[in-house]
């Protein structure tokens, strides 16, 4: 097993054990650590010997498990949503706004509003520093046997 991958996985192992060990009696911790090391070693072996890796993730994976990305972004909401009580984050978070001609009014054009809203969200998502898991997956994608990856 390559030392590079082993050190990479060890970071995840440490974080996982830290979460797993909350509330665990100290005398059972060595058993948990030993079992976790065996699982990590097996996972690393499978990754190194695989022909391909299919990795999928959702939008929520961008932040650490202590954050909710939609809650975080919607609390720092796009300023025009604060002006119009009939519009809120949940209602705007819908692709139908691009097709709602009947929703146009003298206050706003829904298609333009939708493009501006999604541009704001896109820029907000791109301004967030992803958690360390993305760096791990990026390094896996640079291994010789990974032919294609996307997110």
C-alpha positions as CSV (number, residue, x, y, z in Angstrom):
1,X,0.0,0.0,0.0
2,X,1.4,3.4,-1.0
3,X,2.4,5.6,1.9
4,X,0.8,8.6,0.3
5,X,-2.6,7.1,0.3
6,X,-2.1,5.7,3.8
7,X,-1.4,9.2,5.2
8,X,-4.3,10.6,3.2
9,X,-6.7,8.1,4.6
10,X,-5.3,8.5,8.1
11,X,-6.7,12.1,8.3
12,X,-10.2,10.8,7.5
13,X,-9.7,8.0,10.0
14,X,-8.7,10.4,12.8
15,X,-11.8,12.6,12.1
16,X,-14.1,9.5,12.0
17,X,-12.7,8.1,15.2
18,X,-13.0,11.5,16.9
19,X,-16.7,11.5,16.0
20,X,-17.2,7.8,16.8
21,X,-15.4,8.0,20.1
22,X,-17.7,10.7,21.6
23,X,-19.2,9.2,24.7
24,X,-17.3,5.9,24.4
25,X,-15.6,4.5,27.5
26,X,-11.8,5.0,27.3
27,X,-11.1,1.2,27.7
28,X,-13.1,0.4,24.5
29,X,-11.4,3.0,22.4
30,X,-8.4,0.7,21.4
31,X,-10.8,-1.8,20.0
32,X,-12.6,0.8,18.0
33,X,-9.3,2.2,16.7
34,X,-8.1,-1.3,15.7
35,X,-11.3,-2.1,13.9
36,X,-11.3,1.3,12.2
37,X,-7.7,0.8,11.0
38,X,-8.6,-2.6,9.5
39,X,-11.6,-1.0,7.7
40,X,-9.4,1.9,6.4
41,X,-6.7,-0.6,5.3
42,X,-9.2,-2.6,3.4
43,X,-10.8,0.5,1.8
44,X,-7.3,1.7,0.7
45,X,-6.5,-1.7,-0.8
46,X,-9.8,-1.7,-2.8
47,X,-9.1,1.8,-4.0
48,X,-5.5,1.1,-5.1
49,X,-6.5,-2.2,-6.9
50,X,-9.7,-0.9,-8.5
51,X,-10.1,-0.4,-12.3
52,X,-12.3,2.6,-11.7
53,X,-13.9,4.5,-8.9
54,X,-17.4,5.9,-9.1
55,X,-17.7,8.7,-6.6
56,X,-20.9,10.6,-6.1
57,X,-21.8,13.4,-3.7
58,X,-24.6,15.9,-3.1
59,X,-24.5,19.6,-2.6
60,X,-24.5,19.2,1.1
61,X,-21.1,17.6,1.1
62,X,-19.3,20.9,0.3
63,X,-19.3,21.9,4.0
64,X,-18.3,20.1,7.1
65,X,-20.9,18.0,8.8
66,X,-21.5,20.8,11.3
67,X,-23.1,23.1,8.7
68,X,-26.2,23.0,6.5
69,X,-25.3,24.6,3.2
70,X,-28.8,25.6,2.3
71,X,-29.4,27.1,5.7
72,X,-26.1,28.9,5.7
73,X,-26.7,30.4,2.2
74,X,-30.3,31.3,2.7
75,X,-29.6,33.2,6.0
76,X,-27.3,35.4,3.9
77,X,-30.0,35.7,1.4
78,X,-29.9,37.4,-1.9
79,X,-30.8,41.1,-1.0
80,X,-33.7,41.5,-3.4
81,X,-35.6,38.7,-1.6
82,X,-35.6,40.9,1.5
83,X,-37.5,43.6,-0.5
84,X,-40.4,41.4,-1.6
85,X,-42.4,39.4,1.0
86,X,-44.0,37.2,-1.7
87,X,-40.6,35.9,-2.6
88,X,-38.5,33.7,-0.4
89,X,-35.5,31.4,-0.7
90,X,-37.6,28.2,-0.9
91,X,-39.9,29.6,-3.7
92,X,-37.0,31.0,-5.7
93,X,-35.0,27.8,-5.4
94,X,-37.1,26.4,-8.3
95,X,-36.2,26.2,-12.0
96,X,-39.8,27.1,-13.0
97,X,-38.9,30.7,-12.4
98,X,-37.2,30.7,-15.8
99,X,-40.6,29.9,-17.5
100,X,-43.1,31.9,-15.4
101,X,-44.3,34.6,-17.8
102,X,-47.5,35.0,-15.7
103,X,-45.3,35.9,-12.7
104,X,-43.9,39.0,-14.3
105,X,-45.0,42.3,-12.7
106,X,-43.9,45.9,-12.6
107,X,-41.7,44.9,-9.7
108,X,-39.6,42.3,-11.5
109,X,-39.2,40.1,-14.5
110,X,-39.1,36.5,-13.3
111,X,-36.6,35.2,-15.8
112,X,-34.2,38.0,-15.0
113,X,-34.8,37.6,-11.3
114,X,-34.1,33.9,-11.6
115,X,-30.9,34.3,-13.5
116,X,-29.7,36.9,-10.9
117,X,-30.8,34.6,-8.0
118,X,-28.9,31.6,-9.4
119,X,-25.8,33.7,-10.3
120,X,-25.8,34.8,-6.7
121,X,-26.1,31.3,-5.4
122,X,-23.4,30.0,-7.8
123,X,-21.0,32.7,-6.7
124,X,-21.9,32.0,-3.0
125,X,-21.2,28.2,-3.4
126,X,-17.9,28.9,-5.2
127,X,-16.8,31.2,-2.4
128,X,-17.1,28.5,0.2
129,X,-13.9,26.5,1.0
130,X,-14.8,22.8,0.7
131,X,-14.0,20.5,3.5
132,X,-11.0,18.2,3.4
133,X,-12.8,15.3,1.8
134,X,-12.7,17.1,-1.5
135,X,-8.9,17.2,-1.3
136,X,-8.8,13.5,-0.7
137,X,-11.1,12.8,-3.6
138,X,-9.1,15.1,-5.8
139,X,-5.9,13.3,-5.0
140,X,-7.6,10.0,-5.8
141,X,-8.7,11.4,-9.1
142,X,-5.0,12.1,-9.9
143,X,-4.1,8.4,-9.5
144,X,-3.1,6.7,-12.8
145,X,-6.1,4.4,-13.0
146,X,-8.7,7.1,-12.6
147,X,-9.8,8.0,-16.2
148,X,-12.6,10.5,-15.6
149,X,-14.1,12.3,-12.7
150,X,-16.8,15.0,-12.4
151,X,-18.7,16.6,-9.7
